[in-house]
Amino acid sequence: MADDFAAHLNGGEDEDEAMRIAIAMSLGEDPTQRHSPGPAVVAAIDLTADDDDDEVAAPAAVPPKPRAPPKSTAPQPEVAPAPGTASSLSALLGLDRKKMEEERLARLKKRKAAELGDPAVDEATTSRPQQRPRIDQTREPSSAAAAKPVTSVPGHLVIQEWASEFERLSKGRAPEVKPQKRAASAAATTSMSDLPFPKGVVKKTWARGYPRTGDDIKIEEVLQKDKLELAVLSSYQWDDEWLMSKIDLTRSKLILVAFAADEAQKDQMEVNVPIRIRFCFPPMHGPGAMHSKLQLLKYSDYLRIVVPTGNLVPYDWGETGVMENMMFIIDLPRIQDYERRASNKLTAFGEDLTYFLTAQGMDDKLVESLKNYDFSETSRYGFVHSIAGGHQEQDTWRRTGYSGLGRAVSALSLSSKDPIEVDFVCASLGAINDSLLKALYYACQGDLGLKEYESRTPGASRKGKDAASTRSTCDSTTIRDHFRVYFPSHDTVMRSKGGRNAAGTICFQPRWWHSPTFPREVLRDYQSTRKGLLMHTKMMFVRRRRSSSSPQRAAGAGAGPPEEPEGFAYLGSANLSESAWGRLVKDRGSGRLKMTCRNWECGVLIQTDSRNRNRNPAAAAAQEEATTTASSLSSGAGGSGSGKPELDSSSNWNRLFESCGVPVPMELPGTPYGEDGSARTPWFFLPTVG
């Protein structure tokens, strides 16, 4: 019957329709079924589970071409042939079925090669724009999307379809090659020298109106939208139009990790985005904030991990010239050898990263695909996080909050029984007290949180190796002597370039400042080294004196005299608050220890030992000067009176970190509030509250 139908159309002299039916028959399709207009081989290019959506969008991306009235009364196709094909229709109709079948098999072969990740085929197919529909980048939902019923889907299920694309881009499928060819392909491993930041680097955000000094970076330089294939982005605040201007959605696909108050808000967010964007909604387990700011950026031959302190808004990336942030960036090469990839084991950094992503609700396949990259250069770093909710199991409460910080410090052999100096830079302050300062101080020494917990609950007893009698604790006064918090004063904000209007994300409440339990003496005025800029940075600088009993020195790591200062820096999303770092308590129901966090946070620990030095060429000169000045620092605040070089005596200590490529963003030493006799007060976000 199909042949009769085709003969009838040919007799009616409608070559267009006869052409359509002939092709349908050669492909084994029903010639009586009509397809919506659009690229004929969209499915061969888009390998995700979003083919149906792409086909819906195709008519808008490839509008029908006007055509002349038909010569026959037979049903007409809804779209004219693509430009350049009309003149060859007669010739194509003259082909026999055998040749058409051969062409179909050739197309099928090319399609399978593309699915197997053949770069040559990918490049050849994606270079033809008529086969890749342009995606509507507006924020308005299409009529098809608006009409599509919205289903209530848990946040961790939103990206299950999306995970296949991430896996395909980053992992690919092992092609059917002979053993000798596979061995040859192993030599094609991404060269470390080809990566922008293979060892890891800390950068300031570029700021409009300020000279570039080599330690700053623009968001365009971070995202590299002309090469970006897929991005996992998380933020507390979003400017969607601005973000879309930094990403090419015809090339890149996005997974946005964001907060949603309920299922209705999730549905609304999912409907109102282009089809190349998916969401992941981490579970909140009560009041709190999705405050982490992690970025995973996928390119053809490497993965970029970015941990910034800023949100995805223009002022946090310096575009208004009033605010600055900082970030950690490292580029990890893709492992090309399939056997090595299958046996690849992640570093502690990688394991904690995957643990965090899994807790957020990322699809297992997406998380598993991280093993396709070489994490070996992350061994000198620690990944620290806070996961919203309560964590009771021993292997969970130790991994997050300030307990996770202490665990990471210990894993990097940075634990210390000697006094340390802690300088915390933050953009928001909570209702802090001595309990939180102690917990963070001990965590920076490598403690899991038990020292502070036992000092807070004298009746608590621990068995075995965790016995309280084995732990020495400090009183609140001692902790305050070794802990400084940098936060801008009211005058600093008012004198900044942006003034009051630029300080909307710098938060502190008067009622906390006036609380009798607030440790006022630790607060210092926070002024940027770039005059006039306010800072949204969250960092900790931890310093200690290297001793002969130091775990690193005993292991032979690093070099230098025993009295040379050493330490590490934390850079991430966590401000100084209990919501961000958690609190270790005893669960009333089970009687077990429980770490409770309200926020999602993440950050990186960066060592200052000799293995990290000279990673930044601009810091090479600073290293020698830092070593020289370390032994000549005069006595200062927080000293022990022992005659040894003190750690908080001069602004020169920042060179210890700059020599390792970690810029210190604030002027040192910061001015303590009230020390100069002025009525200096912190900047209050809500001056009328409390």
N, C-alpha and C positions, 0 to 999 in steps of 0.2 A: 504494500500500500504506500509505503514511503516512496518507492520508485515512481509509482503513478502520480504521487503528489508532486514530485520533482519534475516529472515530464509535463505535468499540467502547467507548472510555473514556467518552464522553459518555453512551452508553447505560447504562454502569455507574454513572452519576451521580457520577463523581469529577471534580468541577469543577477541583480543584487540578491534577490531572495533565493534564486537557484544556487548562488555561491554559498549563502549561509547554510542551506540544507546539505549541500555536498560536503562542506567542512564538518557539519554535525554528524553526518553519517560516517565519515572517515574516522571521527573520534569515538564512534560507538555510542553517540548520544541520540536521543529522540528528536528528530528534526521538527516535530510539531511543537516542541517546547521552546518558548522564547526567553531570552535572558536579558536582564537589565543592561543598559549600555554601560560601557566602561572598558578599561584595559582587558584585553583577552586573556592575559597570563598573570593577573594579579596574584593568584594563589601560588604561582611558581616563585614569586619573589618574597611575599610576606609569609614567613614560616611560623608565625605565631598562631594562637587560637583566635585571633581577632579578624579572620578573613571575612566573616559575615558583616562586621561593622565596616570594614574597608570597602566592601562592595556597595554598601548603602551610601557611603560617602562619595563613591566614584562619580555618580552623575553630576554632583555639584563641582567636583574637581575637573571633570572632563565633559563640558557641556556638549549636547548634540549639535552637529553641524547642519545648517539648513540644507534641504535638498529639493530638487525639482519634483513636480507632481508625478506620481507613478503612471506608467503606461498601461497598467493592468488593473482590473478590479480585485485582484487577489490581495490577501492580507499583506501589509507592507512592514518591513522592519522598523523599529522605533528609533534607530540611529543610523546615520550614514556611515560608510566605511571611513577609516582613518585617512588623513591626507596622504596622497601619494599612492593609494592603492587602486583608485578608480580606473586608471589607465591600464591596469594589468588584469582586470577581472576576466576578460575573455581568454587570456592566456591561461589563467589558473583553472578555468572551467575545462580547458582542454587536457588537463592532466588526468592520467588514469588513477584508479583507486590504489594501485600498488605503490605508486610514488607518493601519494598522499599519506598512505600508511607508514611509509619509511620516514616521511617528515614528522609524523606524529611520534614515532619511536625516538627520533632524534631529539624532539622537544622533551619527551619524557626522560631521556638520558640526561639532558642538561639540567632538568629540574631535580633529578636525584643527586646529581653532582653538587648542585647548589645546597641541597639539604645536608649533604655530607661535609659542608664547610670548605669546599674547594675555592680558594681565594680567586683563582683566575675566573671561575664561573661567576662568583659573586660580583666581581668587578665588571665583568662583561654584561651581566643582566642589570645591575643597578645603574649602569651608565646610560641606560635608555630611559629618558624621563617619561615617555608615553606609557611605560609599564609600571611606573611608580606614582600612584595618584597623590596629588598634593593634599596635605591635611589642613583642614580648617583650623587656624590657630586662634580664632576668636574665643572668648569665654562664653558666648551665647550657645546654648544647646541647639543642635539641629532639630528639625521637626521630627525626624525619625527617632532621635534619642529621646525627645520629649514625649513621644507617643509610646515609647518602649516601657513596659511595666517595670517598676523598680522592686527588686526583691531585697529582703533584709538578709544581709550576709555578714557574718563575723569578720572583724578586721583582718584576721590572719588568713582568711580565705579569699580576700579581694584580689590577691596577686598570684593565685595558683596558676592561672592561664599565662600570666606574664612571666613566670619563672622559666618556662620552656624557652623563651627568647633569650633570657640572660644566660641560660645553660648553653644554648646553641652558639651565642656570640663568644662566650668565654671558654667553653669547653670543646664544642664541636663534637662530631662523631668520628671515630676512627675509620678512615677510608679502607676499602678492601684493597690492600696493597700487599705485594709479596714481601717476605721478611727482609730481603736485602734493601728494598726501597724504604721500608720503615726505618731500618737502621740509618740509612742516609738522611732521612728527614730529621733524625735526632740532632744532627749537626746544625740545623737551622734554628737554634735557640736565640731568643732575643738577647742582644748584647747589652750589658749593663751600661756601657758607655753611650748607648743611644737614648737612655732614659734621662729626662730632665733632673729628677731628684731620686736617684737610686738608693742613696744612703739615708734619706730623710732630712728635712730642713724645717726651720721655724721662720715664718715670715710675718711682717706687719702688713695690714691692708694699706694699699695705696690711698693717699688723701689728696683730693683736689686742692691745688694751690700750694702744695709743698713739693720741694725737689725730691726726685727719686734718688735713693742712696744705695740701691742694691739689695737691701733687706726688706723691701716691700714688694707687693704683688697686687695686680688687678684681678677682679673676678673673671674677666675674659681670659686671662692667662692661666687661671686655675681650671676653668671649664674646657677651654679649647674647643669651641663648638663646631669648628670645621672638621674635627676628628672624632668627636664624642659619639659613641654608639648607644650607650645606655648609661643612665645615671640613677643612683639611689640617693635621694636628698632628704634630709630631715631638718626641721627648723621649728622654733617657737612662734615666730612671726613671719608672715609671708607678704610679699608684694607680687601677686601673680603676673600682672602685666609686665612689670620690670623683669621678672625671672624669665618670662617667655621671650623677651628681647635678647636674652643672653644665650638662648638655646635654639638650635635649628630643629624644629619638630619633624621636618621632612627627612632628617638624618638620624635623630636621636629619639630614644624612648625613655620615659621617666617612671620611676616609682617614688612617690612622695610619702614620706613617713610623717604623719600629722596627727593632731589631736582632733577628736570629734566627741561632742558631749553625749550623743546617743545615736541610735540606729537611724533615726530620721535625718540627722545631720550628715551621717555617713552617706546615706542615699542621695541627698541633695548635692553633696560634694562630688560624688561619682558621676552623676548625670551631667553636671555643668562643666565638664572638662573635655578637651579633645580626646579622640580615641587612642592616641598614643601615650596617654597618661593613666597610670593606675595609682591606687592609694594603699597604704598599709596603716592601720590604726592600732597602735599599741594599747593593750589593756591598761586601765588606770587603777582599778581596785580602790576607788574612793577619791577624795579630793587630792589634787596635785596638778602637775604640769608636765606636758611632753616637751621637755626643755633641751633635750640633746640635739646636737648639730653636726651629725656625721654625714659625710659624703663618700660614696663609692662611685668612681667614674671609670667606665669601661671603654678602652680604646682597642684598636686591632691587635696589638701585641703586648699590652700591659694594663695593669689595674692601678689606678691612683686612689689612695686613701687620704682623705682630708678631714682633719678634726679642727674646725674653726671655733672661735668664741663668739662670732657674730651670727645674726639671723639673715635670712634671705630677703633683705630689704636694702634699698640703695644707700641709706645713710650709714649702715653698718659696714659697708664696703667702700667708704670714703668718697662717694660720688657727690655728696653735698659739702664735703670739706669741713665737717664739724665733729666727726666721730671717727675713732680708730678701733680696730680689733686685731687679733693675731690668729695664726693657724699653724698647725703641723701638717706637712705634706710628705708623702713617700710614694714612690712609684715602684711597683712590683712586676717583674717580667713574667710573661706567660710561659709556662712550661710546655714546650712543643712536643717533647717525647712522650708518647702515650703510656709506656710502661712506667716511666719515672713519675708521670702525673698520677697514675693509679696508686703508686706506693708513697706519694708525697705526704709527709706529716707536718702539720703546722707547728709554729713556735708557740710559746706561751701567749704572746701577743695575739697570734691568729686564733688560738683556742678561745681566749676571752672575747675576742671580737665575734666569733661565731656563736658563742654562748649568749651574748647580748642581742645579736640579730634574731636568734631563735626565740628568745624571750619576747621580743617585740612583735613576733608573729610572721616573720619572713618565711616564705616557703622553704621546705627542707632542701629541695633541689637547688634553689638559688644559693642557699648557704653552703651546700656541699660543693658547689662550683668554685668556691674560693680556693679549693685545693688545687685548682689548675694554675695557680700562681706561686712563685717562689717567695716565701715569707722569710727567708734566712736573714735578710738585713734588718728585720724587725726584732731580732733576738736581743738587741741592746735597749729596747724600749718596753714599756709596760702599757697595757690597755686597761684603763680603770673606768668603772661605770657604776651607776646607781639605777636599779630596776624598781619601778613603782610597785608597792605592795609589801606584804610581810613574808619573810623568808626564815623558816624554822629548821629545815634539814641542815645538818652540819656542812654538807658540801654546797649549800646555797647561801647561808648567812655569811659564810666566810668569803664569798666571791663578790659581794656587792657593797655599796656604801663605803664608809670609812674602814670597815673590815676588809673590803676588797682592796682599798688603798694600801693597808698594811701588808696584805698578802703579796701585792705586786712589788712593794719595796723589798720584802724578804726574798722574793723570787729573783730579783736583780742583784742580790747580795749587797744591798744598801742598808741593811739593818745596823743599828748602832745602840750601844748602851750608854754612850757618852752624851752629854748635852748637845743639842742641835739648835740652830737658829732657823726660824720659819718666818717668811715674809709673804703674806697673802694679799694679792691684788684682786679686787672684785668690783663689780658694777652694782650689786645689790647686797644689802645686809639684812639678815633676819634678826630675830630676838635671841642673839647669841649670848652665851654665858660661859662660865669657866668649864662646865661639863663638856661642851662642844669643843672648846679650845684644847682641853686635855685629850679628848678622843682623837682629834686630828694630829696633835703633837706626838702622841704615842704611835699613831699609825705611821707617821713619817719616820719613826724609829724602827718600824717593822712589826708593830704589835697588831693583833687582829681585833682589838677592841675590848679585850678582857681586862686590861689594866684599869681603864677608865670605869668599866662596868663594876668591877670589884671595889674600886675606891668610892663609887656612888652607892653601892649596896654592901655595907660592911658585913652583913650576915651571910653573904653569898659564899659558898665553898665549892672548890673545884677538886676533882680527884686526879690522882696520877701526876703526869708531867705538867698539867695545867694548874697545879696547886698555887694558891695566891701567895703563899709564903715565899715563893721563888721570884716574885715580881717586886721590884722597887718602884715606887711612885713618887711624883713631885707634888708639892702643895700648889695651890692656885697662884700664889705670888711668884713662885719660881717659873711657872708656865708663862705668866704674863711678861716676865722679864725676857723671855726668849721668843716671844710671839708678837709680830707687828701686822696690823691690818691697814691697807691703803685704800682710802675712800675719799672722794673729793669733798671739799668744804663748800659752803654756800658761796663764799667769795670766789673760789676757783671756778665754779659753774657760771657765775654771773660775769666773770671777766673773760670767759672763753669766747671763741668766734661765734658759736651758735647761741650762747647765752641760755636763758631759761628754757626757750623752746627746743633746745637740742638735748635736754636732760630728761626727757620723758621715760627713758628706759633705765635710768639710774635711780634706784629705789631704796628708801630707808624711811622709817616712821618715827616721829618724835617720841611716841610713847615707849618705844624700845630704848631709845637713847636716854630717856629719863628714868628708866627702870633701875632700881638699886642693884640688880644683879648684872647689869651690863658692864663689861670690863673696859671702861673708857680709856684707860691708860695705854691700851694696845693700838688705838686708832691714830693714824697719821694722814695728813693731807696728801692727796694723790694728784700730782701734776705730771702731765705728759712731757717727754723729752722733745716732742714736737709742739712748740708753744701754741697755745690756743685751742688745741684739740681736747675734747673729752674722750674718755676711754670706756669701752664696753668689755674690756679684757678680763678674763679670769685666769689667774696664774698663782702658783705657789713656788717660791724659791727656797729650797732647803739646803742648808750648809752645815758642814761639820768639819772637824779636823781629822785628817787621816792619821790613824794610829797603827802601831805594829800589830794590834789585835784585830784590825779591820778585816772583815770577811774578804773584801776585795784584795787587800794587800796580802793576806794569807794565801789567797789563790793565785797570786802573782799578777793580778790584773792592774793595769795602770803603772805609773812610774812617778818619781818625785820623792822629796823628803817626807818623813812621817808627819811633819807639821803643816804640810801643804793643804789648804782647804779643798774640800771636794763636796759633792752633793748631787742634787738632781732638781729638776723643775717639773711641775705639773702644769699642763695647758689643756683647757677644755671648757665645758659649758657650766660647770658647777660654781655657783656663788658661795658665799659663806653663810650657810643656813642649815638648820636641821632637816628641812625639806629636801635639800640637795644631797646631803651626806648621810642622812639616816640617824637612827638611834638604836642601840642594842639594849633589849629588854628581855625579861622572862615572860613567856606566854602564860597567861593565867590558866588556860585550859590544860595544856600539856606539860607545863613546868619546864619546857625547853627554852633555850635561848632563841631569840627572834630578832632579826634585823628588819626594821621598818623604815621604808623610804616612801616619800610622797611623789618625788619627781623621777623622770627619766633623764639621766645625765650621762655624759661620757667624756673621757679625756685621755691624755697620754703622759707617761712619765719619761723624762729625757735625762740621761746621765751626763755628768760633767767630767768623767774620768778621761784619761788620755786616748781611749779608743774612739771618742767622739770629737776629738779636737781637730782643728784644721779642716773640718768638712765644709766650712764656708771660707773661701779664699780671703774674703774681706776681714775675717777674724784672725788671720794668721799672725799679724803683728800684735794683736791684743793678747795672744796666748803668752808670749814671752814677757810682756809687761805684767800680766796677771801673776805669773809665777814669781816675778821679782818683787811685786808689791805685797804678795801674800805674807812674806816673812817680815815686812816692815810696817804692818798695820799697827797703829798705836792703840792703847787701851780705850774702850768705849763702853756704851750701854750694853748691859747683859754680860759683862765680863766676870770672870771668876777670881780675878786677882792673883792668878798663878804665875803671871809674868809671860805666859804664852801669847802668841799673836791672837788678837781677838777677831771675831767674825763679823761684828756689827759696828765697826769703828769708823768706816769711811765709805764714801760712794764708790771707791775703787773695787769693792767686792763684786760689782756688776760685771767686771771684766772676766771674772771666773766663768760666768755663763756665756758672755759674748764670745769668749775664746772657743767655745764649743758650738757656736752658731745659734745661740739663744739670745735674741735681743732683749734687753731689760727696758721696758717701756716707760718707767716712771723716773723722775728725778730723785736722786738720793743724796743725803738721807732725807726722808720725808719729815715734815714738821709735825711734831706731836700737837694735838689739840690743846690749847691753853698754855703751851710752854712759853710762847713769846709774850705772854701777858695780854694777848688780844682775846676778844670774846668770840673766838673762832668756833663755828658750829658746823656740823655736817650738812650736806644738802639733803633736804627732806622732800620726798616725792609728793607727800600729802601733808603740807604744813598745817592744815586745819584739823588733822586727826590726832586724837589723844594728846 
